[in-house]
Each structure stands twice: as C-alpha cells, then as structure tokens.
C-alpha cells in the first residue's frame, strides 16, 4: 500500500506530462501542424510570385494599348494574332508555350 501511494504522484505527473508533450507535437498548434503551415505559406508565396509576374506582363501589354500612347506595332501584332492572319511578305517564327512573348 505504501508503494502504491508513493507511485501515485509520479504516475500522475508522468501522465500529465505525456498529455502535454503529445499535444505539443500532434495537437492543433503542435510541431507537425507548424510544419504543414510553413509548407502552405511557402506554396502561397510561390503562387504570389507567379501571379505578380503574370500581372506585370498583362500590365505591360495593356500599357502599350492605352489610347494616349498607342503602340501601333503592338496593336498590329495583337490583331494579327487574334485574327490568325499574316501578310504575304511576313516571316512567322513560332515559339513554344514555355517561351511566350506575352
């Protein structure tokens, strides 16, 4: 009986400590969840960089087509691309999808 009484406090302490350690690793805000959040943040930053690059490209295209400073070459190029037409004296150089100009 004396040994049981002496063991109750350490067992209770170890159980409580184990509970908190388990939640510190596996819990909603634990170490594993932190790693998952860091991964998601990194993926979101990469997506943000990709979208910002795409936005800058679109803004450059729009800037060239503004009415106050219309870039006639760009307008002509875009119209020909949309209509899928070329002049008989033009040379067409195809680009792959990974080397898009705009």
KAQUIZI-V414659 format. One line per field, one symbol per residue. ss: DSSP state (H for helix, E for strand, C for the rest). phi: phi as a letter, one per 40 degrees, with the letter a starting at -180 (. if undefined). psi: psi as a letter, one per 30 degrees, with the letter a starting at -180 (. if undefined). A space follows every 50 residues. Layout:
ss->???
phi->???
psi->???
//
This chain:
ss->CHHHHHHHHHHHHHHHHHHHHHHHHHCCCCHHHHHHHHHHHHHHHHHHHH HHHHHHHHHHHHHHCCCCCCCHHHHHHHHHHHHCCCCCCCCCCCCCHHHC CC
phi->.ccccccccccccccccccccccccbcdbccccccccccccccccccccc ccccccccccccdcbcccaccccccccccccccfbbccccbcbcbcccbc ca
psi->eeeeeffeeeeeeeeeeeeeeeffeflegaeeeeeeeeeeeeeeeeeeee eeeeeeeeeeeeefglefikjeeeeeeeeeeefhlllfglkkjkklffhk f.
//
